[in-house]
Amino acid sequence: MPLPAAARPTPSVPGAAWRNAPPALGRALLLAPLLALGLLLGSGLSAQVPVRDAADLEKRLDRLQAVGSVLYLAAHPDDENTAVLATLSKGRNLRTAYLAITRGGGGQNLIGPELGDGLAAIRTQELLAARRIDGAEQYFTSAVDFGFSKTAEESLRMWGHDRVLAEVVRAIRAFRPDVILTRFPPDARAGHGHHTASALLAIEAFKAAADPGRFPEQLAAGLRPWQATRLLWNHYLFTDEAPAPPSGSLTLDVGAYDPLLGRSYGELAAESRSQHRSQGFGVLAQRGRRLETFERLEGRPATADLFEGIDLTWSRFRGTRGLAALLREAREGYRPEHPAGVLPSLVRALQALRALPSETLAEPLVQAKAAELEDAIRAAAGLWVEAIADRQRLAPGDRLTVHAALLARGGASLTLDALALESVRPEEGRVLESRREGAVLPDNAPWKVAFSFAVPADTPLSQPHWLGGPGAEAWAGLPESPAPFRLRARLKTSDGPFEVTVPVQYRFRDPVLGERYQPLAVVPAALVSFADSVLAFETPAAKEVRLQVLAGGAAASGRVRFRVPAGWAVDPSEQAFALAQAGEKKKLSFHVTPPASAASGELRAEVDLGAGFTGARGLVAVDHPHIPLQTLLPEARVRLERFDLKHDGRHIGYVMGAGDEIPRALRRIGYEVELLTDEALAREDLGRFDALVLGVRAFNTRPALQTLKERLHAYVAAGGTELVLYTVNTGIPGINAAMVTEAIGPYPFKVGRKRVTVETVPVHLLKPDHPVFHWPNEIVAADFDGWVQERSLYHAEGWDARYTPLLGMADPGEAEDAGALILAKHGKGHYVYTGLSFFRQLPDGVPGATRLFANLLALGHAHD
């Protein structure tokens, strides 16, 4: 994973040339400094650079003495052992990183309706929030989380074994860890095909990274083979009862107390893990001694310690004796009441680091220490640097003003030598404006300057690189794309120069939370967003398609048109729009006529701003209070589905659970959907609804259902239909959110963990004459074609004899299971529990799933 060119310093800033690598290294410079710097720059939720208190700085001075690294590898966000990461990073002071094979977009979402790319964006930021707490770094491969997998073979096939292996090898060669840890065993005990595959990749990459014959193109790009000392499995089994680890396993106490932190590493780990809010992984802190165990999978044996036989001092690198002495001098001379007293030692240490032999400077661990050293200098100097844009969203060609401020408040004499405002791009960065200053910063008084410039027309859009946006290759492996602009400040003390770099961000006042920061987003001049992502036609009649055109930056005017498949028609052919200022919106509508018979396709919007029609992009803002605002720019398109669909009963009450898009999907095919509060469930007349639907994980997220379930069952007994979508039972302590009650049906059954992950497997109608398959739509085998991601999850099991199972299905090689859809007559009405993944199928417009769901809603009108 080479250091992106845009992350390399620009010689236009006086004195910055020392950072440039020897030409022979070229893009062999590793991504370590960029990521380390990115972690130092803050979260986008608060300050641009974290404020280091005296204890934090002392910890960082300790960290500068230790020279070692460890790479932790697993499959998903939330798979990492945060207690181990915190102990190694904060306790052992080692450079520690987590390599997640995927970004977790195939999972479920407990905090909102986002799935797929939107969920992956959330989980990426939750990982970064966790790393800011436990002190580790974060990397990824490009593998996509396609949902639950039961075998490693399927996982590696879907990911592309050779491609992902190459990325893991590249990460190892770039990071050059002393020790590699894997969370899961390389067999079925891991409980998930992705988990097993991650361990298999770790074992294979451990060997391949050291073999110059494997992936030689990486060596041609400047990386070098690397043999980690050992690969260890951090014991964890995805089962209820884990056997004791084998004798001779290594141990690590992750419960030690750190007086500088005022917490144990276990407490720190709990805070870190609790950042995974979209998965409901808030945990209680564990206090006191706790041993984690590790079993060797590959590499040199060890008997007492994970890093046995590994030199964890500066002496491992040539020419570092003087540097190490200066760093010790800084640590020994540190006084928390006067941090600036160690500034001379730290600045001299930076000069010594700059003068190291080129082969030593090329080491990623040394580069990471350079970033840590500059952060320690900034903290010791009490230096605050910020660069604030006058808006959060802008388009190429707009005029942008950036207000820069520097504040020296540590009592040290600092001279601002130069400032540069730079654009960041996958290729070489560009200096937009640089200034020589030579000003002595006043003590505790802000020094301010403003930059105003036209945003270059070729500025890359802010589509994440991992979604195919700019930098897909150059920034591969990084958790997020760098900010589009940054401020570089060069400062001097009497002992030498140092630099501080901060991203340009947008700051605003939240009336509840106070000062908040958001990342800048560079977007197209005109954005097109549709009211729905799917347009379903139950008849050949035309339907209205509504869209909104938004001025991404300044004023914009032009035309919009659609491209549709053959056999579909659009009226009018195009429409004009004129937007006078940034943020202005205009709503437009077209009419689309489908073919007479069943068909599917895609409608794409195109925009002409004066230079011809090009594909339009929409705007998706993923906005949750615990993560920075995420801006996604998907192609502006709508899925088209023409299929026959009949209704019988259109008034639906919906009890939202963790969040899903089923209500919107139902409304677009003609249902009247009313979202029900707990109070409405308790007090209002439920008999007016043709059916009540309890959304995904409602019994995990709606505590009132513990008592209100009786009212729901009374509604059923009076003739209503209650349809309960999947919920999660607490099968793994500390992992899954508990159900508010296990008595979710009128008669007993349990929610298990069985699922069918292959969406193409045949489905067996166990009661083919049952009305659910005939009214008002005839369900045939073809209705189970075209499903996405999975068939079902969290099946019912152990049900009372009064329930009727309706569908049988199984993944290849498994016995058929009937728990995906069970139904019971209760009084005059019907109760249904289903693990079928309707929450994925209906929003995606899958015809057969939509027809089956319509039949379930119509059970009260069907004749037995």
C-alpha positions in Angstrom: 0.0 0.0 0.0 2.2 2.9 -1.2 1.9 6.3 0.3 -0.4 8.3 -2.0 1.3 11.0 -4.0 -1.1 13.5 -2.6 0.1 12.7 0.9 3.6 13.5 0.1 4.7 17.0 1.0 5.0 19.7 -1.6 8.5 21.3 -2.0 6.7 24.6 -2.5 6.6 25.0 1.2 10.0 26.2 2.3 12.0 23.4 4.0 9.5 20.7 3.1 11.9 19.0 0.7 13.5 16.9 3.5 10.4 14.8 3.4 10.8 13.7 -0.2 12.0 10.2 -0.4 15.1 9.2 -2.4 14.1 8.8 -6.0 14.8 5.1 -5.9 12.0 4.7 -3.4 9.4 6.5 -5.4 6.0 5.3 -4.6 7.5 2.7 -2.3 6.9 5.2 0.5 4.3 3.5 2.6 1.0 4.7 3.8 1.9 4.6 7.4 2.6 8.3 7.9 -0.6 9.3 6.0 -2.8 7.1 8.2 -1.0 8.0 11.4 -1.5 11.7 10.4 -5.1 11.1 9.6 -5.7 9.5 13.0 -4.0 12.5 14.7 -6.3 15.0 12.9 -9.4 14.1 14.8 -12.8 12.7 14.0 -14.6 15.5 12.2 -17.0 15.6 15.2 -14.9 17.9 17.4 -11.5 19.6 17.2 -9.4 19.3 14.1 -6.5 18.0 16.2 -7.2 16.3 19.5 -6.1 18.3 22.6 -3.4 16.3 24.4 -3.6 16.7 28.1 -0.5 16.3 30.2 -1.0 12.6 30.9 -1.8 11.9 27.2 1.4 13.6 26.1 3.4 11.6 28.7 1.9 8.4 27.2 3.0 9.6 23.8 6.6 10.3 25.0 6.6 6.7 26.3 5.3 5.5 23.0 8.2 7.1 21.2 10.6 4.9 23.1 9.1 1.6 21.9 9.7 0.5 18.3 7.6 -2.5 17.3 4.4 -3.3 15.5 1.6 -5.7 15.4 -1.2 -6.3 12.8 -4.5 -7.7 13.8 -6.6 -9.3 11.1 -10.3 -10.4 10.9 -13.3 -10.2 8.6 -15.6 -7.4 9.6 -15.9 -4.2 11.6 -16.6 -5.3 15.2 -14.6 -8.6 14.9 -11.5 -7.0 16.4 -10.6 -7.6 20.0 -10.4 -4.0 21.3 -9.0 -5.2 24.6 -5.9 -6.7 22.9 -5.6 -3.6 20.6 -5.8 -1.2 23.6 -3.3 -3.2 25.6 -0.7 -3.4 22.8 -1.2 0.2 21.7 -1.6 2.0 25.0 0.0 -0.5 27.3 2.9 -1.9 25.3 3.2 1.3 23.3 3.5 -0.6 20.0 2.3 0.5 16.6 -0.9 -1.5 16.3 -3.4 -1.8 13.4 -6.5 -3.7 12.6 -6.9 -4.9 9.0 -10.6 -5.6 8.3 -11.2 -7.7 5.2 -14.6 -6.1 4.6 -16.4 -2.9 5.6 -19.4 -4.8 6.9 -22.0 -3.5 4.4 -23.8 -6.9 4.3 -24.9 -6.8 7.9 -28.0 -5.4 9.6 -28.4 -1.9 11.0 -29.7 -1.3 14.4 -29.7 2.5 14.2 -31.3 3.3 10.9 -32.4 2.1 7.5 -29.0 2.3 5.7 -27.9 -1.0 4.2 -25.2 -1.9 1.7 -22.9 1.1 0.9 -24.6 3.4 3.4 -24.1 0.8 6.2 -20.5 0.2 5.1 -19.9 4.0 5.4 -21.3 3.9 8.9 -19.3 0.9 10.0 -16.1 2.4 8.6 -16.5 5.5 10.7 -17.5 3.4 13.8 -14.2 1.6 13.4 -12.3 4.9 13.1 -14.1 6.1 16.3 -13.0 2.9 18.0 -9.4 3.3 16.9 -9.3 6.9 18.2 -10.1 5.4 21.7 -7.9 2.3 21.7 -5.0 3.9 19.8 -4.7 1.5 16.9 -4.8 2.3 13.2 -7.3 1.0 10.7 -6.9 -0.6 7.2 -9.2 -2.5 4.8 -9.1 -4.6 1.7 -11.6 -4.1 -1.2 -13.6 -7.3 -0.4 -17.3 -6.7 -0.2 -19.4 -8.1 2.7 -22.0 -10.0 0.7 -23.9 -11.2 3.8 -23.6 -14.2 6.0 -21.6 -17.1 4.5 -21.4 -20.6 5.8 -18.2 -21.6 4.1 -14.8 -20.1 3.5 -14.8 -21.5 0.0 -17.9 -19.4 -0.9 -16.3 -16.3 0.8 -13.0 -16.6 -1.0 -14.8 -17.2 -4.3 -17.1 -14.2 -3.9 -14.3 -12.0 -2.8 -11.9 -13.2 -5.5 -9.2 -15.2 -3.6 -6.1 -14.0 -5.5 -7.1 -10.3 -5.5 -7.8 -10.2 -1.8 -4.8 -12.3 -0.9 -2.7 -9.8 -2.9 -4.2 -7.0 -0.9 -3.4 -8.7 2.4 0.1 -9.4 1.3 0.5 -5.7 0.2 -0.7 -4.6 3.7 1.8 -6.8 5.4 4.7 -5.7 3.1 3.7 -2.1 3.7 3.1 -2.2 7.4 5.9 -4.8 8.1 4.5 -6.1 11.4 6.6 -8.0 13.9 3.7 -10.1 14.8 0.4 -10.9 13.1 -2.7 -11.8 15.1 -5.9 -13.3 13.7 -9.2 -13.3 15.5 -10.6 -16.6 14.2 -9.4 -20.2 13.7 -8.9 -21.3 10.1 -11.8 -23.8 10.2 -15.5 -24.1 10.7 -15.2 -23.3 14.4 -15.1 -19.7 13.4 -18.8 -19.9 12.8 -19.0 -17.7 9.7 -17.4 -18.3 6.3 -16.0 -14.8 6.3 -14.3 -15.4 9.7 -12.7 -18.7 8.5 -11.6 -17.1 5.3 -9.9 -14.2 7.1 -7.8 -16.7 9.1 -6.9 -18.7 5.9 -5.9 -15.5 4.2 -3.7 -14.6 7.2 -1.9 -17.9 7.1 -1.3 -17.8 3.3 -0.3 -14.1 3.4 2.1 -14.7 6.3 4.2 -16.9 3.9 3.5 -15.1 0.6 4.6 -11.7 1.9 8.1 -13.1 2.5 8.3 -14.8 -0.9 9.7 -12.5 -3.6 8.1 -14.8 -6.2 4.6 -13.9 -5.0 3.0 -10.7 -6.3 6.2 -9.4 -7.8 4.4 -6.3 -9.2 4.4 -5.0 -5.6 8.2 -5.3 -5.4 8.4 -3.5 -8.8 6.4 -0.7 -7.2 8.9 -0.4 -4.3 7.7 -2.7 -1.6 10.0 -5.3 -0.2 9.3 -8.9 1.0 8.6 -9.1 4.7 8.6 -12.1 7.0 6.7 -11.4 10.3 8.2 -13.3 13.2 5.0 -15.2 14.1 1.3 -15.5 13.4 -0.9 -16.1 16.4 -4.6 -17.0 16.8 -6.2 -14.8 19.5 -8.5 -17.5 20.9 -12.1 -17.0 20.0 -14.7 -19.4 18.9 -18.1 -18.4 17.6 -19.8 -21.0 19.7 -21.6 -21.1 23.1 -18.9 -23.2 24.7 -15.3 -22.6 23.8 -12.8 -25.3 24.9 -9.8 -24.4 26.9 -6.8 -23.3 24.8 -4.0 -25.8 24.4 -1.2 -26.0 26.9 1.7 -23.8 25.9 -0.5 -20.9 24.6 0.8 -17.4 25.2 -1.2 -15.0 27.4 -1.7 -11.3 27.6 -3.3 -9.5 30.6 -5.7 -7.0 29.0 -7.1 -5.9 32.4 -4.1 -4.0 33.7 -4.7 -0.5 35.2 -2.9 2.5 33.7 -2.7 5.4 36.2 -2.0 7.9 33.4 -5.3 6.9 31.7 -7.1 6.6 35.0 -8.6 3.5 33.5 -7.7 -0.1 32.8 -7.2 -1.3 29.2 -10.4 -3.4 29.7 -12.4 -0.2 30.4 -10.8 1.5 27.4 -11.7 -1.5 25.3 -15.3 -1.4 26.3 -15.6 2.2 25.3 -13.9 1.4 22.0 -16.1 -1.6 21.2 -19.2 0.4 22.1 -18.6 2.6 19.1 -20.1 -0.1 17.0 -23.6 1.3 17.5 -25.1 0.2 14.3 -24.6 -3.4 15.4 -25.9 -2.9 18.9 -22.5 -3.8 20.4 -22.5 -1.5 23.4 -20.8 -3.5 26.2 -20.1 -3.3 29.9 -16.6 -2.6 31.0 -14.6 -5.5 32.5 -12.4 -4.5 35.4 -9.6 -6.5 36.9 -7.1 -9.0 35.6 -8.1 -10.8 32.5 -6.0 -13.0 30.3 -6.3 -13.4 26.5 -4.7 -16.5 25.1 -2.8 -16.9 21.8 -2.0 -20.1 19.8 0.8 -20.1 17.3 -0.3 -20.8 13.7 2.9 -20.0 11.9 6.4 -18.7 12.5 8.9 -18.8 15.3 7.8 -20.4 18.6 7.6 -18.4 21.8 7.2 -19.6 25.4 6.5 -16.4 27.4 5.6 -13.4 25.4 4.0 -12.5 22.0 7.1 -10.5 21.1 9.7 -12.9 22.4 13.0 -12.6 20.6 12.0 -9.3 18.9 14.0 -6.2 19.4 11.5 -3.5 20.4 14.0 -0.6 20.7 15.5 1.9 18.3 18.6 -0.2 18.1 16.9 -2.4 15.5 17.5 0.4 12.9 20.8 1.7 11.8 21.9 5.2 12.8 19.3 5.8 15.5 21.5 6.0 18.6 21.4 9.8 18.8 17.7 9.9 18.1 17.0 7.4 20.8 19.1 9.4 23.3 17.1 12.6 22.5 13.8 10.8 22.9 14.9 9.5 26.3 16.1 13.0 27.3 12.6 14.3 26.4 10.9 11.6 28.4 13.1 12.0 31.5 12.8 15.8 31.4 9.1 15.9 31.0 7.1 17.8 33.7 3.3 17.7 33.3 2.9 21.2 34.6 5.3 22.5 31.9 5.1 20.3 28.8 7.0 22.9 26.7 10.1 22.3 28.7 10.8 19.2 26.5 10.2 21.0 23.2 14.0 21.5 22.5 14.7 17.8 22.9 11.8 16.9 20.7 12.6 19.3 17.9 16.3 18.2 18.0 15.0 14.6 17.9 13.0 15.5 14.8 16.1 16.9 13.1 18.0 13.7 14.0 15.2 11.6 12.5 15.4 13.6 9.3 19.1 12.9 9.1 18.7 9.1 9.4 20.1 6.9 6.5 17.7 6.6 3.6 17.1 2.9 4.2 16.1 3.7 7.8 13.9 6.5 6.8 12.1 4.2 4.3 11.0 1.9 7.2 7.2 2.3 7.7 7.7 2.1 11.5 10.2 5.0 11.4 7.8 7.0 9.2 5.0 6.4 11.7 7.3 7.5 14.6 8.0 10.7 12.6 4.3 11.4 12.6 4.0 10.6 16.3 7.0 12.9 17.0 5.5 15.8 15.2 2.3 15.3 17.1 4.2 15.3 20.4 6.0 18.5 19.4 2.7 20.2 18.6 1.2 19.1 21.9 4.2 20.1 23.9 4.1 23.6 22.3 0.4 23.9 23.1 -0.2 24.7 19.5 -3.7 24.9 18.0 -4.1 25.0 14.2 -7.3 25.0 12.3 -8.6 25.7 8.7 -12.3 26.4 8.5 -14.2 26.6 5.2 -17.2 28.9 4.8 -19.4 26.1 3.7 -19.7 22.3 4.0 -20.6 21.5 0.4 -19.1 23.0 -2.8 -18.7 22.2 -6.5 -15.7 22.6 -8.8 -15.5 26.2 -10.0 -17.0 27.7 -6.8 -15.2 30.3 -4.8 -14.2 29.1 -1.4 -12.9 31.0 1.6 -10.8 29.2 4.2 -10.1 30.9 7.6 -6.9 29.7 9.1 -5.9 30.3 12.7 -2.9 29.4 14.8 -2.8 29.7 18.6 0.4 29.2 20.6 -0.5 28.7 24.3 2.3 26.6 25.8 4.7 29.3 26.7 7.2 28.4 24.0 8.6 30.9 21.4 7.3 29.8 18.0 7.8 31.5 14.6 5.4 30.9 11.8 7.7 30.5 8.8 5.3 29.6 6.1 1.7 28.6 5.3 0.4 26.6 2.3 -3.1 25.8 1.3 -3.0 22.6 -0.8 -5.5 20.5 -2.8 -5.4 16.8 -2.2 -5.8 14.4 -5.1 -4.8 10.8 -6.0 -2.0 12.2 -8.2 0.4 14.9 -7.0 -1.1 17.4 -4.6 -1.3 21.0 -5.7 -0.3 24.2 -3.8 -3.2 26.6 -4.3 -1.6 29.4 -2.3 1.6 29.7 -0.2 2.8 32.5 2.0 6.1 33.3 3.8 5.3 34.8 7.1 8.2 35.0 9.5 5.9 36.1 12.3 6.5 35.3 16.0 3.2 33.8 17.3 1.9 35.8 20.2 1.3 33.9 23.4 -2.4 32.7 23.7 -3.6 35.1 21.1 -4.9 33.7 17.7 -2.9 34.5 14.6 -5.4 34.5 11.7 -5.4 34.7 7.9 -7.9 34.0 5.2 -7.4 32.2 1.9 -10.0 32.8 -0.9 -9.7 30.9 -4.2 -11.6 29.3 -7.0 -12.0 25.6 -6.6 -10.1 24.1 -9.5 -12.4 22.6 -12.1 -10.6 19.3 -12.0 -11.0 18.9 -8.2 -12.0 15.2 -7.6 -15.6 14.7 -6.3 -16.0 13.4 -2.8 -17.3 9.9 -3.7 -15.4 7.5 -1.3 -12.5 5.9 -3.1 -13.7 2.5 -1.9 -16.9 3.0 -3.9 -15.0 3.6 -7.1 -14.4 7.3 -6.5 -11.2 9.1 -7.2 -8.1 7.5 -5.6 -9.5 3.9 -5.9 -5.9 2.7 -6.5 -3.8 5.4 -4.9 -5.7 5.3 -1.5 -6.5 1.6 -1.5 -6.4 0.2 2.0 -7.1 3.5 3.7 -10.4 3.8 5.6 -11.5 7.0 4.0 -10.4 9.4 1.3 -8.3 12.4 2.6 -10.0 15.8 2.9 -10.0 17.6 -0.5 -8.0 20.5 0.9 -5.4 20.9 3.7 -3.4 23.6 5.4 0.3 23.0 6.0 2.0 25.2 8.5 5.8 25.3 8.9 7.0 26.6 12.2 10.4 27.1 13.8 11.9 27.1 17.3 15.5 28.0 18.1 16.3 24.2 17.7 14.8 23.7 14.3 11.6 23.6 12.2 8.6 21.3 12.3 5.3 21.1 10.4 1.6 20.8 11.3 -0.9 19.8 8.7 -4.7 19.9 9.2 -7.6 19.2 6.9 -9.9 22.0 5.8 -13.2 21.4 7.5 -16.5 23.0 8.1 -17.4 24.1 11.7 -20.9 24.8 12.9 -22.8 25.3 16.1 -25.2 22.5 17.1 -27.8 24.0 19.5 -27.6 20.9 21.7 -24.1 19.6 21.2 -22.2 22.8 20.7 -19.2 23.1 18.5 -19.2 20.5 15.7 -17.0 19.8 12.7 -17.9 18.2 9.4 -15.8 17.1 6.5 -15.9 19.1 3.2 -17.8 17.5 0.3 -17.0 18.3 -3.3 -20.1 17.5 -5.3 -21.3 18.0 -8.9 -22.7 21.5 -9.8 -26.2 19.9 -10.2 -27.4 16.8 -8.3 -30.4 14.6 -9.2 -32.2 12.7 -6.5 -35.3 10.5 -7.0 -38.1 10.1 -4.6 -37.8 6.3 -4.9 -35.0 4.0 -5.8 -37.5 1.5 -7.4 -40.5 2.1 -9.6 -42.9 -0.8 -9.6 -45.7 -1.1 -12.2 -48.5 -3.5 -11.3 -50.3 -2.7 -14.6 -49.2 -1.3 -18.0 -50.4 2.2 -17.0 -47.9 5.1 -16.8 -46.6 6.3 -13.5 -45.2 9.6 -12.4 -41.5 9.7 -11.6 -40.6 12.5 -9.3 -37.1 13.9 -8.9 -35.3 16.8 -7.3 -32.5 18.8 -8.8 -30.2 20.4 -6.3 -27.5 23.1 -6.9 -24.4 21.5 -5.4 -22.4 24.6 -5.4 -23.2 28.0 -6.9 -26.0 28.7 -9.4 -26.6 26.0 -12.0 -28.9 25.7 -15.0 -29.4 23.1 -17.7 -31.5 20.2 -18.7 -32.4 16.8 -17.4 -33.4 13.7 -19.4 -33.8 10.0 -18.8 -32.3 6.9 -20.5 -34.7 3.9 -20.3 -34.6 0.4 -21.8 -36.2 -0.5 -25.1 -40.0 -0.9 -24.7 -40.3 1.8 -22.0 -41.4 5.4 -22.8 -40.8 8.8 -21.1 -42.8 12.0 -21.3 -41.6 14.7 -21.7 -38.3 13.8 -23.3 -36.4 16.4 -21.2 -36.9 19.3 -18.9 -35.0 22.5 -18.1 -34.1 23.8 -14.7 -32.5 27.0 -13.3 -31.1 27.3 -9.8 -30.0 30.7 -8.6 -27.9 29.8 -5.6 -26.2 27.0 -3.8 -28.6 24.6 -2.1 -31.6 25.7 -4.1 -33.8 22.8 -5.2 -36.3 22.3 -8.0 -38.8 19.4 -8.2 -39.6 17.9 -11.6 -41.8 15.1 -12.7 -41.9 12.8 -15.7 -44.2 10.0 -16.7 -42.9 6.6 -17.5 -44.9 4.0 -19.4 -43.9 0.3 -19.0 -44.3 -2.5 -21.5 -47.5 -4.5 -21.5 -45.8 -7.6 -20.2 -43.4 -8.4 -17.4 -40.1 -6.6 -17.7 -37.3 -5.0 -15.7 -34.6 -2.6 -16.3 -33.0 0.7 -15.2 -33.8 4.3 -15.6 -30.8 6.7 -15.6 -30.8 10.4 -15.3 -28.5 12.6 -17.4 -27.8 16.3 -17.0 -26.6 18.9 -19.5 -25.0 22.0 -18.0 -24.0 23.4 -21.3 -21.4 20.9 -22.4 -23.6 18.0 -23.4 -25.5 15.4 -21.5 -23.5 13.3 -18.9 -24.6 10.8 -16.3 -26.1 12.5 -13.2 -25.2 11.8 -9.6 -27.4 11.9 -6.6 -26.6 13.0 -3.0 -26.9 10.6 0.0 -26.0 12.2 3.3 -25.4 9.5 6.0 -25.9 11.5 9.1 -25.7 10.1 12.6 -24.6 12.0 15.7 -21.8 9.6 16.6 -19.9 9.7 13.3 -18.9 12.5 10.9 -21.4 13.3 8.1 -20.8 10.9 5.2 -21.4 12.1 1.6 -22.1 9.5 -1.0 -22.6 10.4 -4.7 -24.4 7.4 -6.3 -25.3 7.4 -9.9 -28.8 8.9 -10.4 -30.8 5.9 -11.4 -34.0 4.0 -10.6 -34.8 0.3 -10.9 -37.8 -0.4 -13.1 -40.0 -3.4 -12.5 -43.1 -4.4 -14.4 -45.0 -7.3 -12.8 -48.6 -8.2 -12.0 -49.6 -7.5 -8.4 -53.0 -7.7 -6.7 -54.0 -6.2 -3.3 -56.7 -7.2 -0.9 -56.6 -4.8 2.0 -54.4 -1.7 1.8 -54.5 -0.1 5.3 -51.4 -1.3 7.1 -50.1 -0.4 10.6 -46.3 -0.6 10.8 -44.3 -0.9 14.0 -40.8 0.2 13.2 -38.0 -1.7 14.8 -34.3 -1.1 14.1 -35.2 0.7 10.9 -36.0 -0.6 7.4 -37.4 0.7 4.1 -40.4 -1.6 3.9 -43.0 1.1 4.6 -41.7 3.2 1.7 -41.7 0.1 -0.5 -45.3 -0.6 0.4 -46.5 2.9 -0.2 -45.0 3.0 -3.7 -47.2 0.0 -4.7 -50.4 1.4 -3.4 -50.6 0.6 0.3 -51.5 3.1 3.0 -49.0 2.7 5.7 -49.2 4.3 9.2 -46.2 4.2 11.5 -47.4 3.3 15.0 -45.9 4.7 18.2 -46.1 2.8 21.5 -48.9 5.1 22.6 -50.8 4.4 19.4 -50.4 0.6 19.9 -51.6 1.0 23.5 -54.6 3.3 23.0 -55.9 3.5 19.4 -58.3 1.2 17.6 -56.1 -1.4 15.9 -59.1 -3.0 14.2 -59.0 -0.4 11.5 -55.9 -2.0 10.0 -56.0 -4.8 7.5 -52.7 -6.0 8.9 -50.1 -5.0 11.4 -46.4 -5.5 10.6 -43.7 -5.5 13.2 -40.5 -4.4 11.4 -37.1 -6.0 11.7 -35.8 -6.4 15.2 -38.8 -4.6 16.7 -38.6 -7.1 19.6 -35.0 -6.0 20.2 -35.6 -2.3 20.1 -39.2 -1.5 21.3 -39.3 -2.3 25.1 -43.0 -1.5 25.3 -43.7 -4.6 23.3 -43.1 -6.7 26.4 -46.5 -5.7 27.5 -48.1 -4.5 24.3 -47.7 -7.9 22.7 -50.9 -8.9 24.5 -52.8 -6.2 22.8 -51.4 -7.3 19.5 -52.5 -10.8 20.1 -56.0 -9.6 21.1 -56.1 -7.7 17.7 -55.3 -11.1 16.0 -57.9 -12.9 18.0 -60.5 -10.4 16.9 -59.7 -11.1 13.2 -56.6 -9.2 12.5 -53.3 -10.2 10.8 -50.0 -9.7 12.7 -46.9 -10.2 10.6 -43.6 -10.2 12.6 -40.4 -9.8 10.7 -37.2 -11.3 11.9 -35.8 -10.6 15.4 -32.5 -11.7 17.0 -32.5 -13.9 20.0 -29.6 -13.4 22.5 -27.7 -16.5 21.4 -24.2 -15.1 22.1 -23.8 -13.2 25.3 -22.5 -9.7 24.7 -23.0 -9.9 21.0 -26.7 -9.8 20.1 -29.2 -7.4 21.7 -31.6 -9.2 24.0 -35.3 -9.6 23.0 -37.6 -7.6 25.3 -39.6 -10.8 25.6 -39.3 -14.3 24.2 -43.1 -14.7 24.1 -43.6 -12.9 20.9 -46.3 -15.1 19.5 -49.7 -16.2 20.8 -48.3 -19.7 21.2 -44.7 -20.7 22.1 -41.8 -20.8 19.6 -38.2 -19.7 19.8 -36.1 -17.6 17.5 -33.0 -19.5 16.4 -29.9 -18.8 14.4 -30.7 -20.9 11.3 -30.6 -19.0 8.0 -30.4 -19.7 4.3 -27.7 -17.6 2.8 -27.8 -18.6 -0.9 -30.6 -16.6 -2.4 -30.9 -19.0 -5.4 -31.7 -22.2 -3.6 -35.0 -23.9 -4.4 -38.0 -23.2 -2.1 -40.3 -26.0 -1.2 -44.0 -25.1 -0.7 -44.9 -27.3 2.3 -48.6 -26.6 2.1 -49.1 -25.8 -1.6 -52.9 -25.5 -1.1 -52.6 -22.9 1.6 -54.3 -19.6 0.8 -51.1 -17.7 1.4 -49.9 -19.1 -2.0 -53.1 -18.3 -3.9 -54.7 -15.1 -2.6 -54.7 -12.5 -4.1 -51.6 -13.5 -6.1 -50.8 -17.0 -7.4 -47.3 -17.8 -6.1 -45.3 -20.0 -8.4 -41.7 -21.2 -8.5 -40.6 -18.1 -10.5 -41.6 -15.9 -7.6 -38.4 -17.1 -5.8 -36.2 -16.0 -8.6 -34.2 -12.8 -8.5 -33.9 -12.5 -4.7 -31.0 -10.5 -3.4 -28.2 -11.4 -0.9 -30.1 -14.1 1.1 -33.3 -16.0 1.4 -33.8 -15.8 5.2 -32.3 -15.4 8.6 -33.1 -16.2 12.3 -35.6 -18.9 11.6 -38.2 -20.0 14.1 -37.6 -23.3 15.9 -39.3 -25.5 18.5 -42.7 -24.1 17.6 -46.0 -25.2 19.1 -48.1 -27.6 17.1 -50.7 -24.9 16.4 -48.2 -23.2 14.0 -48.0 -24.3 10.4 -44.7 -24.1 8.6 -45.2 -23.0 5.0 -41.8 -23.1 3.3 -38.9 -25.5 3.3 -35.4 -24.5 2.2 -31.8 -25.1 2.9 -28.3 -24.0 1.8 -26.5 -26.6 -0.4 -25.5 -29.7 1.6 -27.8 -28.9 4.5 -31.0 -30.5 5.6 -34.2 -28.7 4.8 -35.4 -26.3 7.5 -39.0 -25.2 7.8 -38.7 -22.2 10.1 -38.4 -19.4 7.6 -42.2 -18.8 7.6 -44.7 -20.1 10.2 -48.3 -19.2 10.6 -50.9 -19.8 13.3 -54.7 -19.2 13.4 -55.5 -17.4 16.6 -59.1 -16.7 17.3 -60.5 -15.2 14.1 -57.1 -13.9 12.8 -53.7 -14.9 11.7 -50.2 -14.6 13.3 -47.1 -14.9 11.1 -43.4 -15.0 12.0 -41.0 -14.9 9.1 -37.2 -14.8 8.8 -37.5 -14.2 5.0 -35.4 -11.2 4.2 -38.3 -9.0 3.0 -36.3 -6.0 4.4 -33.9 -6.5 1.5 -36.3 -7.7 -1.2 -39.1 -5.2 -1.0 -36.9 -2.0 -1.1 -35.0 -3.6 -4.0 -38.3 -4.2 -5.8 -38.0 -8.0 -6.1 -41.3 -9.0 -7.8 -41.9 -12.4 -6.3 -41.1 -11.3 -2.7 -43.4 -8.4 -3.1 -46.2 -10.6 -4.3 -45.7 -13.0 -1.4 -45.7 -10.2 1.1 -48.9 -8.8 -0.4 -50.5 -12.3 0.2 -49.4 -12.3 3.8 -50.9 -8.9 4.3 -54.2 -10.2 2.8 -54.5 -13.2 5.0 -57.5 -11.7 6.8 -59.4 -11.6 3.4 -58.4 -15.0 2.1 -60.7 -18.0 2.3 -59.4 -21.1 4.0 
